[in-house]
Amino acid sequence: MATIPMQQSIQEVPWTLPKRGTVAMACLITAESAIFTIFVVAYLYYLGRDTVGPKPSEVLDVPIFYTVCLLSSSFFIWLAERAIDHGKMGAFRLWWSITSLLGLTFLFGTGKEWQKLIVQDQFTIKTNLFGTTYYSLVGLHASHVVVGLILLLLTLVFSLAGAVGPQHAYRVKTLALYWHFVDAVWVVVFTVVYVVGR
């Protein structure tokens, strides 16, 4: 039985070093992931070990609306990335603005929750172990949202001033990685605090 020889053309693609920005962001995300892991483990370890109340179920409301806002912001920042890739700066500014607005809405929700816990429920970081770990974990995440929002808003301002264009698409994508990370971390925090811990 004759076999038909098959020719395979393998195109060699030269390997290039990853860009410094990508490597730096990957290192930052790795380090921050380690920090969040420590806080999540501490939260779970001390969960239910309090001798005095209140318990999570007594004071925590599940922030579904604000969670949807934050998680949907990842979709809009992805649209912004695509827009700047194609040189559509008007669309980029629109999607980037929506991303920023959703992030601000989420942060407002966190502030509103804390205001209710501190003023109405008299629940502070010194109340018990749950208070200490709750404010530490949720506060750590909120601080990352604040940093992300500052960077998003600065980028938006520079874009409106004409200082950000398609030639900066790579930098925009690098910044977007951080925002995706913040969103992904919230999935873990939300699950641990408002689902498992409640």
C-alpha positions in Angstrom: 0.0 0.0 0.0 1.5 3.3 -1.1 1.6 6.1 1.3 1.2 9.7 0.1 4.0 11.9 1.5 2.6 14.9 3.3 4.6 18.1 3.4 4.2 20.2 6.5 5.5 23.7 6.4 6.4 24.8 9.8 6.8 28.5 10.0 9.2 29.5 12.7 8.2 32.5 14.7 11.1 34.2 16.4 10.7 34.4 20.2 10.8 37.8 21.7 11.1 39.0 25.2 7.7 40.0 26.8 7.3 43.7 27.2 8.5 45.2 30.5 5.0 46.6 31.3 3.4 43.1 31.0 6.1 41.6 33.2 5.8 44.3 35.8 2.0 44.0 35.9 2.3 40.2 36.2 4.7 40.5 39.1 2.4 43.1 40.8 -0.6 40.9 40.4 1.3 37.9 41.7 2.4 39.8 44.8 -1.0 41.2 45.4 -2.6 37.8 45.0 -0.3 36.5 47.7 -1.4 39.3 50.0 -5.1 38.7 49.3 -4.6 35.0 49.9 -3.2 35.7 53.4 -6.2 38.0 54.3 -8.7 35.5 52.9 -7.2 32.6 54.9 -7.1 34.7 58.0 -10.8 35.6 57.5 -11.8 32.0 57.1 -9.6 30.8 60.0 -11.2 33.2 62.5 -14.7 32.8 61.1 -17.0 31.7 63.9 -14.4 31.9 66.6 -15.9 35.0 68.3 -17.2 34.8 71.8 -19.2 38.0 71.3 -21.4 39.2 68.5 -22.5 40.3 66.1 -22.3 37.5 63.6 -21.9 38.1 59.9 -25.6 37.2 59.2 -26.7 39.8 61.7 -25.1 42.8 60.2 -24.1 42.1 56.6 -26.4 42.7 53.6 -25.4 41.0 50.3 -24.3 43.8 47.9 -25.6 42.2 44.7 -26.2 45.4 42.8 -22.8 46.8 43.5 -21.2 43.5 42.7 -22.9 43.4 39.3 -21.6 47.0 38.7 -18.0 46.0 39.4 -18.0 42.8 37.5 -19.7 44.3 34.5 -17.0 47.0 34.4 -14.6 44.3 33.2 -16.8 43.9 30.1 -16.8 47.6 29.4 -13.0 48.0 29.9 -12.6 45.1 27.4 -14.7 47.1 24.9 -12.5 50.1 25.5 -9.4 48.0 24.8 -10.9 46.8 21.5 -11.9 50.4 20.6 -8.4 51.8 21.1 -6.9 48.9 19.2 -9.0 49.9 16.2 -8.3 53.6 16.6 -11.9 54.4 17.7 -11.1 57.0 20.3 -14.7 58.2 20.8 -15.8 54.7 21.6 -12.8 54.2 23.8 -13.6 57.3 25.9 -17.2 56.2 26.2 -16.4 52.6 27.4 -13.6 53.9 29.6 -16.0 56.4 31.2 -18.6 53.7 31.8 -16.0 51.5 33.4 -14.9 54.4 35.7 -18.6 55.2 36.6 -19.3 51.5 37.5 -16.1 51.4 39.7 -17.2 54.6 41.4 -20.7 53.2 42.0 -19.1 50.1 43.6 -16.9 52.2 45.8 -20.0 54.3 46.8 -21.7 51.0 47.7 -18.8 49.9 49.9 -18.9 53.3 51.7 -22.6 53.1 52.2 -22.3 49.6 53.7 -19.5 50.8 56.0 -21.6 53.8 57.1 -24.5 51.6 58.0 -22.3 49.1 59.8 -20.4 51.8 61.8 -23.2 54.3 62.5 -26.3 52.1 62.7 -24.9 48.8 63.9 -22.0 50.2 66.0 -19.9 47.5 64.3 -16.2 48.6 63.9 -12.9 47.0 63.3 -12.5 46.7 67.2 -15.8 45.0 67.8 -14.6 41.4 67.5 -12.5 39.1 65.4 -15.1 39.2 62.6 -14.9 43.0 62.6 -11.1 43.0 62.4 -10.9 40.5 59.5 -14.0 41.9 57.7 -12.7 45.5 57.6 -9.2 44.3 56.8 -10.2 42.1 53.8 -12.9 44.3 52.3 -10.8 47.4 53.0 -7.8 45.9 51.3 -10.0 45.3 48.2 -11.5 48.8 48.4 -8.1 50.4 48.5 -7.2 48.6 45.3 -10.4 49.8 43.7 -9.4 53.4 44.7 -5.9 53.0 43.1 -7.5 51.5 39.9 -10.0 54.3 39.7 -7.4 57.0 40.1 -5.5 55.4 37.2 -8.7 55.0 35.1 -9.7 58.6 35.7 -6.2 60.0 34.9 -6.2 58.0 31.7 -9.6 59.4 30.8 -8.4 63.0 31.4 -5.3 62.4 29.3 -7.5 60.9 26.6 -9.9 63.9 26.6 -6.8 66.2 26.3 -5.6 64.3 23.3 -2.6 62.8 25.0 -3.8 59.2 24.7 -4.2 57.6 21.3 -4.0 54.2 19.5 -0.3 54.3 19.9 -0.8 53.8 23.6 -3.1 50.7 23.2 -0.4 48.5 24.9 -0.3 50.7 28.0 -4.0 50.9 28.2 -4.2 47.0 28.0 -1.6 46.7 30.8 -3.7 49.0 33.0 -6.8 47.1 32.1 -5.1 43.9 33.4 -5.0 45.5 36.9 -8.7 46.3 36.7 -9.5 42.7 35.7 -7.5 41.6 38.6 -9.4 43.8 41.0 -12.7 42.4 39.6 -11.5 38.8 39.9 -10.4 39.4 43.5 -13.9 40.7 44.3 -15.4 37.4 43.2 -13.3 35.6 45.8 -13.9 38.3 48.5 -17.7 38.3 47.8 -17.8 34.4 47.9 -15.9 34.3 51.2 -17.5 37.1 53.0 -21.1 37.2 51.8 -21.7 33.5 50.8 -19.5 31.2 52.8 -19.1 33.4 55.8 -22.7 34.3 56.1 
